Structure formats: C-alpha cells, structure tokens
Amino acid sequence: MAGLTHPQATAVSAPVPRKTAWEQLLRKLEWALLFFVLLVAAYALSQYRPLETLSWYVIYLAALGLFVLRYGSFLSAVLLTGPLLLWPLLAGLSYFWSDNPSQTLRSTIQLSMTVFIGAYIGSRFSLHDLCKTLFWVLLICGLVSLAALLGQAAFSYDHNGIARGIFPHKNVLGGRMVLLLICSTLLFAVAWRRLMTPFAAIVALFLIAASQSGTAILMALGLCTVMPVFLTWRAPAPLRLMSYLIGMLAAAVIVWIIFAYDIDPAGVALDALGKERTLTGRSVLWDFAMGLIDQRPLLGTGFDGFWDGRDGSHSSYIQHVFGQDIKNFHNSYLDIAVQLGLVGLGVTLFTGLWYGLRALWGLHHGVDAVAALPAFIFVFVTVYSLSEYALFRQHSLIQILLGATFVMAARFLEESSLSRQGSNPGVPATAAARFPPEAGSRHS
C-alpha cells in the first residue's frame, strides 16, 4: 500500500513547462495592457483629452498586436463573448439609418475594439487578477482625486462647486468609488492585504460622500446591508445567521440615521433616478428623450449619432436650452433607446439577463468571495445606468468589465461542465472549476 501513489498527487508533482523569454515578455505586455486599459477606461485622463485620445491609440496598437500573437486566445474569447457581439453588430447596422453616418461608423469601430479588448482580458486573466488590478487602479484614482480636492484644485470641482476629483462628473467619481468599495470588501474577505483594503474602503466612502452623488450613496448604503450576506453565501449555518443579523443591524442603523438627521430618503431616491421634486434639471432632459423615442421608436437615430452638436440638430437645441455642453441623457436606457430604438434596448436587456444568470451561477458555484464580483457588477451596472450613460458605449470601463467578466463566466461554465462529466476523476466539481480557472495556460 505504501508504494501506491494517488493520481491527484501525481498530477500535482508533474513538472510545469518553463516559459520562454518570449512568453514572459508577452505576459508582461498583457499585464501592462490590463492596467492601462482599466486606468484610461475609468476616465482617469478625462481632464486631458488629447492625452486620453493618444492613450486609446496606444491601446489599440498593443491590443491588435496581442490579438495576432495570441490568435488562439483571441478567437476563443470572441466565441465566448456570445450575445455581446450583437452590440457592435447592431451599432454597425445603424449606419444605414443614422442621422450622422460618419460618426456612427467611427464609434462602431471603437465599440467593437472595446468589446474585443474586454473579451481578450477575460480569456487571459483570472477573476482575482481583474479584481486586484481594478482595486489598484481605482485606489490610485481615488488618492489623486483626494489630493486634488484637499489642494482645492479648480478642475476637481464642477461648475456647482461639487467634488468630482479627476473625473468628468460627480456621478463618475461616486460610481468609481463604489467599485473600489466592492473590490476592497471582496479582497478583504479572501485575506488579501488586510491593511490596505480597509484603508481603500475608507477613501472610497469619503469620496462617495464628497461627490454628493445620490446614486453612489444609495449603492454604498445598500452594500452595507447585503455585503455580509453575499460574503457568507457558502459559509456554515452559524456564520450565515451572524451575517444576517449584521445585515439587519446595518439596515437598522441606516433607518436610525435617516430619522436622527432628518434625511429625506424620497428626495435622495429621486435624485439618484434623475428626478427632482420641482421637475427641473435632469427630469426635463428625460422628457426630451421620451419625445425623441416617440418620433423614431423602433431603430432610433443611429449609434452615437445624436450628440454631435451640429447647428439645427436636436442635440444643439438641448444644449442651448440647458446652457451646458451636454453629451448624454444621464441614463443608459434612454440613451440606447434614442440611438437604437426599442430594438437596441431589447438587445441590451436580453444581454443583461444572460449576464445576470451567468453571474448568479458563478456566485453559487464559486469557491471564495471574489466569485461574487460579477454579481456585484451586474447590480452596480443596473443601478448606475439609471443616472449615467454607461452601457452600449465605447471606451467605457463598464463595457470593459462586462466583456471581461462575461468571458470569465463562460470559461467557468465550460470548466465546471467538464468536471461534472468526469474529466477530473476524484476531484470535486467546485474544486476543479475555480471561478475562473488560472488564465494564460490555454489557447496561447
């Protein structure tokens, strides 16, 4: 009996092929691309538009090179992207009915590259890699924003004197810090940098409050109540019970704060949804959008062809009425419906439902707290899109994260299916199919 060797032990002790210098160089380039894409897509360079534009040219060049060199991974990622490919396809088709065909064609190319880059990231990195890199990117952005606000830098405040940091809008600052709060909590739960993650969470909460973004504040409060439940999803019963009690306690504290400080929750909710009690501001902008949808309900005005600001156009009239250089309706669903009609909105909702189901599958079968990241991104995007144009948009961090985690979820489903079919005998399905498996070893 002593001479017998367990098959799993044999597999573990098998020698790992050593990577060549060329493979190591490509891997470093992929890491650099991941960090740089997340940084630029987060709008960290929005105050310096020429530099931001140049950065995307650099990203395109590096990404195209990797697509060619890693053609196996790229083709596999495209296949796993599935319904997300409908987005650039529909955007491209709208060229034929667009009010501004040249702008639609240019934006379609950009959207296609955004989808492909997100998918490629999902094929080459693990969910832990993405969560950690996003954490560092957003923490850097948060610290720079905090320094700018404390230094009273003019660019860090909008025309109303509200904090926006290095970002173009207060809602963007608030939304990015909510993502940082999510990453910090999930990474803390897996015992990664137990001192750094709470510090990042404190920075995120401070900047969320400074942004005065109703949407971000509501999401942060919601996280305080649901996060304990999510983090103990697969924990033993006593720990789950404790998490439920903590969640209820957090909800009770929020209710106490509302009454103690005479906070108007209805007003906060209306502000988060872009509605004001006086029916001014963003609600008027929404009324414009509804009128445009009524005029061209099925196919819309063409992808990214509305906000061109041309003389005599609807967009120039709206900008004149508001006296601001408005570039969207501050609502993803309305912007999509105006540009691509009910067809585009239907495609978006269908893709969102598909993504949500995959996220819940990963949450149920994942082996640690980071497996909840796609589920949190799904909830975040759903709520955040009520006040910002984040979906169906080129060069958007949300678009990158959706594409990457969508492919990661598909890879997880593929691996778990293989494990259930017995391709890894003696290994439990949840252990064989970690969410997602270590990237970089297949289709290279």
C-alpha positions as CSV (number, residue, x, y, z in Angstrom):
1,M,0.0,0.0,0.0
2,A,2.9,2.3,0.7
3,G,4.1,2.1,-2.8
4,L,0.8,3.3,-4.3
5,T,0.6,6.9,-5.5
6,H,-2.7,8.8,-5.5
7,P,-3.5,10.1,-9.1
8,Q,-4.1,13.6,-7.8
9,A,-0.7,13.7,-6.1
10,T,0.9,12.6,-9.4
11,A,-0.8,15.4,-11.2
12,V,0.4,17.9,-8.7
13,S,4.0,16.8,-8.8
14,A,4.2,16.8,-12.6
15,P,6.8,19.3,-13.9
16,V,5.4,22.6,-15.1
17,P,6.7,23.6,-18.5
18,R,9.1,26.6,-18.2
19,K,8.0,29.7,-20.1
20,T,10.4,31.1,-22.7
21,A,11.7,34.6,-22.5
22,W,9.2,35.5,-25.4
23,E,6.3,34.1,-23.4
24,Q,7.3,36.0,-20.3
25,L,7.6,39.2,-22.4
26,L,4.1,38.7,-23.8
27,R,2.7,38.1,-20.4
28,K,4.2,41.3,-19.1
29,L,2.7,43.2,-22.0
30,E,-0.7,41.7,-21.2
31,W,-0.4,42.8,-17.6
32,A,0.6,46.3,-18.7
33,L,-2.3,46.4,-21.2
34,L,-4.8,45.3,-18.4
35,F,-3.6,48.0,-16.1
36,F,-3.5,50.7,-18.7
37,V,-6.9,49.8,-20.2
38,L,-8.6,50.0,-16.8
39,L,-6.9,53.3,-16.0
40,V,-7.9,55.0,-19.2
41,A,-11.4,53.5,-19.4
42,A,-12.0,54.7,-15.9
43,Y,-11.8,58.3,-17.3
44,A,-8.7,59.0,-15.2
45,L,-7.3,61.1,-18.1
46,S,-10.6,62.9,-18.9
47,Q,-9.2,66.3,-17.8
48,Y,-6.5,65.9,-20.6
49,R,-8.5,64.8,-23.6
50,P,-5.6,64.8,-26.2
51,L,-3.6,62.5,-23.8
52,E,-6.7,60.3,-23.4
53,T,-7.2,60.1,-27.2
54,L,-3.5,59.2,-27.7
55,S,-3.7,56.6,-25.0
56,W,-6.5,54.8,-26.8
57,Y,-4.4,54.7,-30.0
58,V,-1.6,53.1,-28.0
59,I,-4.1,50.6,-26.5
60,Y,-5.4,49.7,-30.0
61,L,-1.9,49.2,-31.3
62,A,-0.9,46.9,-28.4
63,A,-4.2,45.0,-28.4
64,L,-4.1,44.3,-32.2
65,G,-0.6,43.0,-31.7
66,L,-1.7,40.7,-29.0
67,F,-4.7,39.6,-31.0
68,V,-2.4,38.4,-33.7
69,L,0.3,36.9,-31.5
70,R,-2.3,35.2,-29.2
71,Y,-4.8,34.4,-32.0
72,G,-5.9,31.2,-30.3
73,S,-6.9,33.0,-27.1
74,F,-8.5,35.9,-29.1
75,L,-10.6,33.6,-31.3
76,S,-11.7,31.6,-28.2
77,A,-12.6,34.8,-26.4
78,V,-14.7,36.1,-29.4
79,L,-16.6,32.8,-29.4
80,L,-17.3,33.0,-25.7
81,T,-18.4,36.7,-25.9
82,G,-21.7,35.5,-27.4
83,P,-24.5,38.0,-27.2
84,L,-22.2,40.9,-26.5
85,L,-21.2,40.7,-30.2
86,L,-24.7,41.9,-31.0
87,W,-23.9,45.3,-29.6
88,P,-21.2,46.3,-32.2
89,L,-23.2,44.4,-34.9
90,L,-26.4,46.5,-34.3
91,A,-24.3,49.7,-33.9
92,G,-22.8,49.0,-37.4
93,L,-26.1,48.3,-39.0
94,S,-27.4,51.6,-37.7
95,Y,-25.0,53.3,-40.2
96,F,-27.7,52.8,-42.8
97,W,-30.3,54.9,-40.9
98,S,-28.1,57.1,-38.8
99,D,-28.5,60.9,-38.8
100,N,-24.7,61.1,-38.7
101,P,-23.3,58.1,-40.6
102,S,-19.6,59.0,-40.4
103,Q,-19.8,59.4,-36.6
104,T,-21.7,56.1,-36.3
105,L,-19.1,54.3,-38.3
106,R,-16.2,55.7,-36.3
107,S,-18.0,54.9,-33.0
108,T,-18.8,51.4,-34.1
109,I,-15.2,50.7,-34.7
110,Q,-14.4,52.0,-31.3
111,L,-17.2,49.9,-29.7
112,S,-16.0,46.8,-31.5
113,M,-12.5,47.3,-30.2
114,T,-13.8,47.9,-26.7
115,V,-15.8,44.6,-26.8
116,F,-12.8,42.7,-28.2
117,I,-10.4,44.1,-25.6
118,G,-12.7,43.2,-22.8
119,A,-13.2,39.7,-24.1
120,Y,-9.5,39.2,-24.5
121,I,-8.8,40.3,-21.0
122,G,-11.4,37.8,-19.8
123,S,-9.6,35.0,-21.7
124,R,-6.1,35.8,-20.4
125,F,-6.7,36.7,-16.7
126,S,-8.5,35.2,-13.7
127,L,-11.2,36.9,-11.8
128,H,-8.7,37.5,-9.0
129,D,-6.3,39.2,-11.4
130,L,-9.1,41.5,-12.6
131,C,-10.3,42.4,-9.1
132,K,-6.8,43.1,-7.8
133,T,-5.8,45.2,-10.8
134,L,-9.1,47.2,-10.7
135,F,-8.5,47.7,-7.0
136,W,-5.1,49.3,-7.6
137,V,-6.3,51.4,-10.5
138,L,-9.3,52.8,-8.6
139,L,-7.3,53.4,-5.4
140,I,-4.7,55.4,-7.3
141,C,-7.5,57.4,-9.0
142,G,-9.1,57.9,-5.6
143,L,-5.9,59.1,-3.9
144,V,-5.1,61.5,-6.7
145,S,-8.7,62.8,-6.6
146,L,-8.5,63.2,-2.8
147,A,-5.2,65.1,-3.1
148,A,-6.7,67.4,-5.8
149,L,-9.8,68.1,-3.6
150,L,-7.7,68.8,-0.5
151,G,-5.5,71.1,-2.5
152,Q,-8.6,73.0,-3.8
153,A,-7.6,72.3,-7.5
154,A,-10.1,74.0,-9.7
155,F,-10.5,71.0,-12.0
156,S,-11.6,68.8,-9.1
157,Y,-14.9,70.7,-8.6
158,D,-17.7,71.1,-11.1
159,H,-19.4,74.4,-12.0
160,N,-21.7,74.0,-9.0
161,G,-18.7,73.5,-6.6
162,I,-19.4,69.8,-6.1
163,A,-16.4,67.4,-5.9
164,R,-15.6,65.4,-9.0
165,G,-11.9,64.7,-8.5
166,I,-10.1,63.8,-11.7
167,F,-13.3,62.6,-13.3
168,P,-15.6,64.4,-15.6
169,H,-18.7,64.3,-13.4
170,K,-19.6,63.8,-9.7
171,N,-21.6,60.6,-10.6
172,V,-18.5,59.2,-12.3
173,L,-16.4,59.8,-9.1
174,G,-19.1,58.3,-6.9
175,G,-19.5,55.3,-9.2
176,R,-15.8,54.5,-9.4
177,M,-15.5,54.7,-5.6
178,V,-18.4,52.3,-5.3
179,L,-16.5,49.8,-7.5
180,L,-13.4,50.4,-5.3
181,L,-15.5,49.7,-2.2
182,I,-16.8,46.4,-3.8
183,C,-13.2,45.3,-4.7
184,S,-11.9,46.2,-1.3
185,T,-14.6,44.2,0.6
186,L,-14.2,41.1,-1.6
187,L,-10.4,41.1,-1.4
188,F,-10.5,41.6,2.3
189,A,-12.8,38.6,2.6
190,V,-10.1,36.4,0.9
191,A,-7.4,37.7,3.3
192,W,-5.6,39.8,0.6
193,R,-3.7,42.8,2.1
194,R,-5.8,43.1,5.2
195,L,-4.4,46.6,6.0
196,M,-4.6,48.1,2.5
197,T,-8.2,47.0,1.7
198,P,-9.8,48.7,4.7
199,F,-7.8,51.9,4.0
200,A,-9.1,51.9,0.4
201,A,-12.6,51.3,1.6
202,I,-12.3,54.4,3.9
203,V,-11.0,56.5,1.0
204,A,-13.9,55.3,-1.2
205,L,-16.5,56.1,1.4
206,F,-15.1,59.6,2.0
207,L,-15.1,60.4,-1.8
208,I,-18.6,58.9,-2.2
209,A,-19.8,61.4,0.4
210,A,-17.8,64.2,-1.1
211,S,-19.3,63.6,-4.6
212,Q,-22.9,64.0,-3.3
213,S,-24.0,61.5,-5.9
214,G,-27.4,60.2,-4.9
215,T,-26.9,57.0,-6.9
216,A,-23.5,56.3,-5.3
217,I,-24.7,57.0,-1.8
218,L,-27.7,54.6,-2.3
219,M,-25.4,51.9,-3.6
220,A,-23.0,52.3,-0.7
221,L,-25.8,52.1,1.8
222,G,-27.1,49.0,0.1
223,L,-23.7,47.4,0.1
224,C,-23.6,47.8,3.9
225,T,-26.7,45.6,4.2
226,V,-26.2,43.0,1.6
227,M,-22.4,42.5,1.6
228,P,-22.4,40.4,4.8
229,V,-25.0,38.0,3.3
230,F,-23.0,37.7,0.0
231,L,-19.7,37.1,1.7
232,T,-21.1,34.2,3.8
233,W,-23.1,32.6,0.9
234,R,-21.4,29.2,1.3
235,A,-20.4,29.5,5.0
236,P,-21.6,27.3,7.8
237,A,-25.0,28.0,9.2
238,P,-23.9,29.8,12.4
239,L,-21.8,32.2,10.4
240,R,-24.7,32.8,7.9
241,L,-27.0,33.6,10.8
242,M,-24.5,36.1,12.2
243,S,-24.2,37.7,8.7
244,Y,-28.0,38.1,8.5
245,L,-28.0,39.7,11.9
246,I,-25.2,42.1,10.9
247,G,-27.1,43.0,7.7
248,M,-30.3,43.7,9.7
249,L,-28.3,45.8,12.2
250,A,-26.8,47.8,9.4
251,A,-30.3,48.4,7.9
252,A,-31.5,49.5,11.4
253,V,-28.6,51.9,11.7
254,I,-29.4,53.4,8.3
255,V,-33.0,53.9,9.4
256,W,-31.9,55.5,12.6
257,I,-29.6,57.9,10.7
258,I,-32.5,58.9,8.4
259,F,-34.7,59.8,11.3
260,A,-32.0,61.2,13.6
261,Y,-30.7,63.6,10.9
262,D,-34.0,64.3,9.2
263,I,-32.8,62.9,5.9
264,D,-35.4,62.8,3.1
265,P,-35.0,59.3,1.6
266,A,-37.6,60.0,-1.1
267,G,-35.6,63.1,-2.2
268,V,-32.4,61.1,-2.3
269,A,-34.0,58.3,-4.3
270,L,-35.5,60.9,-6.8
271,D,-32.1,62.5,-7.2
272,A,-30.5,59.1,-7.8
273,L,-33.1,58.4,-10.5
274,G,-32.6,61.8,-12.1
275,K,-36.0,63.1,-10.9
276,E,-36.4,66.2,-8.8
277,R,-39.5,67.3,-6.9
278,T,-39.6,70.5,-8.9
279,L,-39.5,68.5,-12.1
280,T,-36.5,70.6,-13.3
281,G,-32.9,69.6,-14.3
282,R,-32.5,66.0,-15.4
283,S,-36.2,65.2,-15.4
284,V,-36.6,67.8,-18.2
285,L,-33.7,66.1,-20.1
286,W,-35.6,62.8,-19.7
287,D,-38.7,64.4,-21.2
288,F,-36.7,65.4,-24.2
289,A,-35.5,61.8,-24.6
290,M,-39.1,60.4,-24.4
291,G,-40.2,62.7,-27.1
292,L,-37.4,61.6,-29.4
293,I,-38.2,58.0,-28.7
294,D,-41.8,58.6,-29.7
295,Q,-40.6,60.1,-33.1
296,R,-38.4,57.1,-34.0
297,P,-39.3,54.3,-31.7
298,L,-38.0,51.2,-33.5
299,L,-34.5,51.9,-34.7
300,G,-33.6,55.3,-33.3
301,T,-31.3,58.0,-34.7
302,G,-28.2,55.8,-35.2
303,F,-25.5,54.7,-32.8
304,D,-23.6,57.7,-31.3
305,G,-25.1,60.0,-34.0
306,F,-27.3,62.1,-31.8
307,W,-25.0,64.2,-29.6
308,D,-23.0,65.8,-32.5
309,G,-23.9,69.4,-31.7
310,R,-24.5,70.3,-35.3
311,D,-26.4,73.6,-36.0
312,G,-30.1,73.0,-36.1
313,S,-29.9,69.5,-34.6
314,H,-31.9,68.3,-31.6
315,S,-28.7,68.0,-29.6
316,S,-27.7,71.6,-30.2
317,Y,-31.2,72.7,-29.2
318,I,-31.0,70.7,-25.9
319,Q,-27.5,72.1,-25.2
320,H,-28.9,75.7,-25.8
321,V,-31.8,75.2,-23.5
322,F,-29.7,73.9,-20.6
323,G,-26.8,76.2,-21.3
324,Q,-24.4,73.3,-20.9
325,D,-22.3,71.1,-23.2
326,I,-24.5,68.1,-22.5
327,K,-23.3,64.9,-24.2
328,N,-25.9,62.3,-23.0
329,F,-29.2,61.9,-21.2
330,H,-27.6,60.7,-18.0
331,N,-29.5,57.4,-18.3
332,S,-28.1,54.5,-20.3
333,Y,-31.6,53.0,-21.1
334,L,-32.9,56.3,-22.5
335,D,-29.6,57.0,-24.5
336,I,-29.8,53.5,-26.0
337,A,-33.5,53.9,-26.9
338,V,-32.9,57.3,-28.5
339,Q,-29.9,56.0,-30.6
340,L,-31.0,52.4,-31.4
341,G,-34.7,52.4,-30.6
342,L,-36.6,49.6,-28.9
343,V,-34.5,47.1,-30.8
344,G,-31.3,48.3,-29.2
345,L,-33.0,48.5,-25.8
346,G,-34.3,44.9,-26.2
347,V,-30.8,43.6,-27.2
348,T,-29.3,45.4,-24.1
349,L,-31.9,43.9,-21.7
350,F,-31.5,40.4,-23.2
351,T,-27.7,40.6,-22.8
352,G,-28.1,41.9,-19.3
353,L,-30.4,39.0,-18.4
354,W,-27.9,36.5,-19.8
355,Y,-25.1,38.1,-17.9
356,G,-27.1,38.1,-14.7
357,L,-27.8,34.4,-14.9
358,R,-24.1,33.6,-15.5
359,A,-23.1,35.8,-12.6
360,L,-25.6,34.0,-10.3
361,W,-24.2,30.7,-11.5
362,G,-20.7,31.7,-10.6
363,L,-21.8,33.1,-7.3
364,H,-23.5,29.8,-6.4
365,H,-20.6,27.5,-7.5
366,G,-17.6,29.8,-6.8
367,V,-15.1,28.8,-4.1
368,D,-14.4,32.2,-2.5
369,A,-15.8,35.7,-2.1
370,V,-14.3,37.1,-5.3
371,A,-16.7,34.8,-7.2
372,A,-19.4,37.4,-6.2
373,L,-17.7,40.1,-8.3
374,P,-19.8,39.6,-11.5
375,A,-22.9,39.6,-9.4
376,F,-22.0,42.9,-7.8
377,I,-21.0,44.3,-11.2
378,F,-24.4,43.3,-12.5
379,V,-26.3,45.1,-9.7
380,F,-23.9,48.1,-9.9
381,V,-24.4,48.5,-13.7
382,T,-28.2,48.1,-13.4
383,V,-28.4,50.9,-10.8
384,Y,-25.6,53.1,-12.1
385,S,-27.2,53.2,-15.6
386,L,-30.2,55.0,-14.2
387,S,-28.1,58.2,-13.8
388,E,-25.2,57.7,-16.2
389,Y,-24.7,56.6,-19.8
390,A,-22.5,53.5,-19.2
391,L,-24.0,50.7,-21.4
392,F,-23.5,50.2,-25.1
393,R,-20.7,52.7,-25.0
394,Q,-17.2,52.7,-26.5
395,H,-14.1,53.2,-24.3
396,S,-16.2,52.7,-21.2
397,L,-14.9,50.9,-18.0
398,I,-18.3,49.3,-17.6
399,Q,-18.1,47.9,-21.1
400,I,-14.6,46.5,-20.4
401,L,-15.7,44.9,-17.1
402,L,-18.8,43.4,-18.7
403,G,-16.9,41.9,-21.5
404,A,-14.1,40.5,-19.3
405,T,-16.3,39.0,-16.6
406,F,-18.8,37.7,-19.3
407,V,-16.0,35.6,-20.8
408,M,-14.6,34.6,-17.4
409,A,-18.1,33.3,-16.5
410,A,-18.3,31.4,-19.8
411,R,-14.9,29.8,-19.1
412,F,-16.1,28.8,-15.6
413,L,-19.2,27.2,-17.1
414,E,-17.1,25.3,-19.6
415,E,-14.6,24.0,-16.9
416,S,-17.4,23.1,-14.5
417,S,-19.2,21.2,-17.2
418,L,-16.0,19.2,-18.0
419,S,-15.5,18.4,-14.3
420,R,-19.1,17.1,-13.9
421,Q,-18.6,14.9,-16.9
422,G,-15.8,13.1,-15.1
423,S,-12.8,14.6,-16.9
424,N,-11.1,15.1,-13.5
425,P,-12.0,11.9,-11.5
426,G,-11.5,12.2,-7.8
427,V,-11.6,15.9,-7.8
428,P,-14.9,17.7,-6.6
429,A,-16.5,19.8,-9.3
430,T,-16.2,23.1,-7.3
431,A,-12.5,22.5,-6.8
432,A,-11.8,21.5,-10.4
433,A,-13.6,24.5,-11.8
434,R,-12.5,27.5,-9.8
435,F,-14.0,30.8,-10.9
436,P,-12.4,31.4,-13.2
437,P,-9.5,28.9,-13.7
438,E,-6.0,30.2,-13.8
439,A,-5.7,32.1,-17.1
440,G,-2.8,32.1,-19.6
441,S,-2.3,28.4,-20.0
442,R,-4.8,27.6,-22.7
443,H,-5.2,28.7,-26.3
444,S,-1.9,30.6,-26.3
